[in-house]
Amino acid sequence: MPAVPPRLALTTDPKTVIVVGAGMSGLVAALELERAGHHVQIVEARQRIGGRVHTQRARDGAPMAEAGAGRIPRSHRWTWDYIEQMGLATRPLYPTGLNNVALIDGKRWVIDATTDLSTTVDLPPDEKALGFAGLVNTHLLENVEKLLAAEVIDTPAWPPSTLAHLDRLNIIDHLATQGLSQAAIKLLTLGAFPTSISPLMLSRVLATYDRESLAVIEGGNDRLPAAVAARLRGPILLSSPVRAVTQFADRIEIAIERAGQRTMMSADAVICTIPYSILNKVQFEPALSPAKQQILAGFRYTKATKVAFKMSARFWEAEQLSGFAQLDTGAEIWSPRWSSDDGSGILQLYQQGERAAEMDAMDEAARAQWAMESIEKVFPGAGGHVQASASYSWQDDPWAGGAYGIPQPGDLFRWQGNIASSEGRIYFAGEHTSEYSAWIEGAVRSGHRAATELQKATF
Ligand SMILES: Cc1cc2nc3c(=O)[nH]c(=O)nc-3n(C[C@H](O)[C@H](O)[C@H](O)COP(=O)(O)OP(=O)(O)OC[C@H]3O[C@@H](n4cnc5c(N)ncnc54)[C@H](O)[C@@H]3O)c2cc1C
């Protein structure tokens, strides 16, 4: 796999293409196809582009918080390449020189260079002897080393059959079978941690994740989809959900709903980026293959809700705190706009798992109160500084149906070759079809891959 996205050659056989979805995968697919000389239209269900790259903004347009993608590791090279192509400025996610906090069993710990997290819980003697760094090395990083040694990342040899045994259980159950205590498991899975991930998928994420170089796009991460969209020549039809897709020998037709009316559109091919969590709401004629239908029935999306608070002061900095924290409740606290000039700031609760779904039944005020109760445990007194709040539930979002689609244990091998495979004139893209699922990187790479496949089609 090349380090940066290669350009498609100019086509001698221009095709008409409908891209369904104006998230990062659809936008990249459209950009690359247009650059190669094809004619592209995008249809998008929402009133906005960007999909799960969604910056929540104040009334004056100033970015407040990222409801979706919040950080971009420098090691995600294809995403960075598009950021650079678009001429966008970035800045580090984390402030330097300040400390994070951990909340474990209701107790608050400031994490500085001297903190060994293993002292925060009651561990058996052998685990205590390892210390937190030793636990991480033995139980997480050794698998990363094995994966790196297999040299399969970004190659057709992924997923590696030699490491299939690391894809049988979720990480929590896997660590338990290694004899690790519940307290140690809790330490190793602190924060907004997708607990259904297998050790193999987790190792892949860690192997391609550079925690030291996390960045955000100046002015909001939604500037990236906006910049790509601005480069496109073809139209982007907003508020146009696709309801049906019908394939014929010589063309493909889609039915979209606009202002209560069904409208038909026709093209040579379709790139479909609709998340698999909701794709079964679209009617396909002929039906999708049994393999794809099995995947749609089995794909589980992670639940995530974020609640952001605009704070009158970044009072935590007086205590040398960064505003970032990891909780043992499947949550993290982020302080994404820490560098504002007037001393104000943001605290955002990023809650994953079933607790995120608990908030779905609540109204906005109740959600804010629920989230602030968690934040108060880490940053006491925070409630007194709140000026405004905004929440976002991805499982409640009808055009997402969940936060992201990381394959569950066993799925990688069970579904191998079918997750992303094209069906007739339909090409599938989206983070869920990529090895970098749950990242912009996955969306970008999948959009490029689908465009490349379509370019090679002979119909
Ligand atoms: C809470 C959260 C945190 C995240 N954190 C990070 C992070 O820190 N860093 C990172 O890199 N990534 C992160 N991600 C992942 C990243 O946001 C996604 O991987 C990426 O944005 C997905 O892009 P996509 O094009 O595959 O899908 P989407 O962005 O979902 O695009 C699909 C589009 O299809 C549209 N659509 C759906 N149904 C229809 C229909 N029937 N007709 C027409 N259009 C339809 C949708 O409205 C949507 O716009 C996060 C995501 C979430 C939710």
Ligand as a Chemical Component Dictionary entry (heavy atoms), coordinates in Angstrom:
data_LIG
# 
_chem_comp.id                   LIG 
_chem_comp.type                 NON-POLYMER 
_chem_comp.pdbx_formal_charge   0 
_chem_comp.three_letter_code    LIG 
# 
loop_
_chem_comp_atom.comp_id 
_chem_comp_atom.atom_id 
_chem_comp_atom.alt_atom_id 
_chem_comp_atom.type_symbol 
_chem_comp_atom.charge 
_chem_comp_atom.model_Cartn_x 
_chem_comp_atom.model_Cartn_y 
_chem_comp_atom.model_Cartn_z 
_chem_comp_atom.pdbx_ordinal 
LIG C1  C1  C 0 -18.084 9.598  18.323 1  
LIG C2  C2  C 0 -17.092 9.400  17.213 2  
LIG C3  C3  C 0 -15.749 9.630  17.436 3  
LIG C4  C4  C 0 -14.828 9.458  16.411 4  
LIG N1  N1  N 0 -13.517 9.768  16.633 5  
LIG C5  C5  C 0 -12.654 9.746  15.601 6  
LIG C6  C6  C 0 -11.359 10.289 15.755 7  
LIG O1  O1  O 0 -10.991 10.765 16.830 8  
LIG N2  N2  N 0 -10.517 10.274 14.678 9  
LIG C7  C7  C 0 -10.899 9.758  13.458 10 
LIG O2  O2  O 0 -10.107 9.774  12.522 11 
LIG N3  N3  N 0 -12.132 9.242  13.294 12 
LIG C8  C8  C 0 -13.010 9.239  14.315 13 
LIG N4  N4  N 0 -14.283 8.798  14.157 14 
LIG C9  C9  C 0 -14.611 8.042  12.919 15 
LIG C10 C10 C 0 -14.857 8.923  11.704 16 
LIG O3  O3  O 0 -15.692 9.988  12.048 17 
LIG C11 C11 C 0 -15.532 8.044  10.653 18 
LIG O4  O4  O 0 -14.761 6.862  10.444 19 
LIG C12 C12 C 0 -15.689 8.712  9.294  20 
LIG O5  O5  O 0 -16.079 10.049 9.431  21 
LIG C13 C13 C 0 -16.712 7.910  8.509  22 
LIG O6  O6  O 0 -16.848 8.418  7.194  23 
LIG P1  P1  P 0 -17.748 7.629  6.176  24 
LIG O7  O7  O 0 -17.759 8.389  4.919  25 
LIG O8  O8  O 0 -17.359 6.210  6.143  26 
LIG O9  O9  O 0 -19.209 7.623  6.837  27 
LIG P2  P2  P 0 -20.161 8.858  7.149  28 
LIG O10 O10 O 0 -19.370 10.023 7.549  29 
LIG O11 O11 O 0 -21.195 8.358  8.075  30 
LIG O12 O12 O 0 -20.793 9.164  5.715  31 
LIG C14 C14 C 0 -21.878 8.420  5.194  32 
LIG C15 C15 C 0 -22.904 9.419  4.695  33 
LIG O13 O13 O 0 -23.987 8.695  4.125  34 
LIG C16 C16 C 0 -25.173 9.410  4.419  35 
LIG N5  N5  N 0 -26.318 8.513  4.277  36 
LIG C17 C17 C 0 -26.715 7.530  5.116  37 
LIG N6  N6  N 0 -27.809 6.908  4.617  38 
LIG C18 C18 C 0 -28.090 7.513  3.440  39 
LIG C19 C19 C 0 -29.096 7.319  2.444  40 
LIG N7  N7  N 0 -30.040 6.368  2.559  41 
LIG N8  N8  N 0 -29.086 8.131  1.356  42 
LIG C20 C20 C 0 -28.141 9.096  1.207  43 
LIG N9  N9  N 0 -27.176 9.325  2.128  44 
LIG C21 C21 C 0 -27.139 8.530  3.225  45 
LIG C22 C22 C 0 -24.957 9.898  5.836  46 
LIG O14 O14 O 0 -25.812 10.974 6.133  47 
LIG C23 C23 C 0 -23.488 10.288 5.797  48 
LIG O15 O15 O 0 -23.310 11.648 5.495  49 
LIG C24 C24 C 0 -15.246 9.003  15.140 50 
LIG C25 C25 C 0 -16.600 8.777  14.904 51 
LIG C26 C26 C 0 -17.521 8.975  15.929 52 
LIG C27 C27 C 0 -18.980 8.757  15.645 53 
# 
loop_
_chem_comp_bond.comp_id 
_chem_comp_bond.atom_id_1 
_chem_comp_bond.atom_id_2 
_chem_comp_bond.value_order 
_chem_comp_bond.pdbx_ordinal 
LIG C1  C2  SING 1  
LIG C2  C3  SING 2  
LIG C2  C26 DOUB 3  
LIG C3  C4  DOUB 4  
LIG C4  N1  SING 5  
LIG C4  C24 SING 6  
LIG N1  C5  DOUB 7  
LIG C5  C6  SING 8  
LIG C5  C8  SING 9  
LIG C6  O1  DOUB 10 
LIG C6  N2  SING 11 
LIG N2  C7  SING 12 
LIG C7  O2  DOUB 13 
LIG C7  N3  SING 14 
LIG N3  C8  DOUB 15 
LIG C8  N4  SING 16 
LIG N4  C9  SING 17 
LIG N4  C24 SING 18 
LIG C9  C10 SING 19 
LIG C10 O3  SING 20 
LIG C10 C11 SING 21 
LIG C11 O4  SING 22 
LIG C11 C12 SING 23 
LIG C12 O5  SING 24 
LIG C12 C13 SING 25 
LIG C13 O6  SING 26 
LIG O6  P1  SING 27 
LIG P1  O7  DOUB 28 
LIG P1  O8  SING 29 
LIG P1  O9  SING 30 
LIG O9  P2  SING 31 
LIG P2  O10 DOUB 32 
LIG P2  O11 SING 33 
LIG P2  O12 SING 34 
LIG O12 C14 SING 35 
LIG C14 C15 SING 36 
LIG C15 O13 SING 37 
LIG C15 C23 SING 38 
LIG O13 C16 SING 39 
LIG C16 N5  SING 40 
LIG C16 C22 SING 41 
LIG N5  C17 SING 42 
LIG N5  C21 SING 43 
LIG C17 N6  DOUB 44 
LIG N6  C18 SING 45 
LIG C18 C19 SING 46 
LIG C18 C21 DOUB 47 
LIG C19 N7  SING 48 
LIG C19 N8  DOUB 49 
LIG N8  C20 SING 50 
LIG C20 N9  DOUB 51 
LIG N9  C21 SING 52 
LIG C22 O14 SING 53 
LIG C22 C23 SING 54 
LIG C23 O15 SING 55 
LIG C24 C25 DOUB 56 
LIG C25 C26 SING 57 
LIG C26 C27 SING 58 
# 
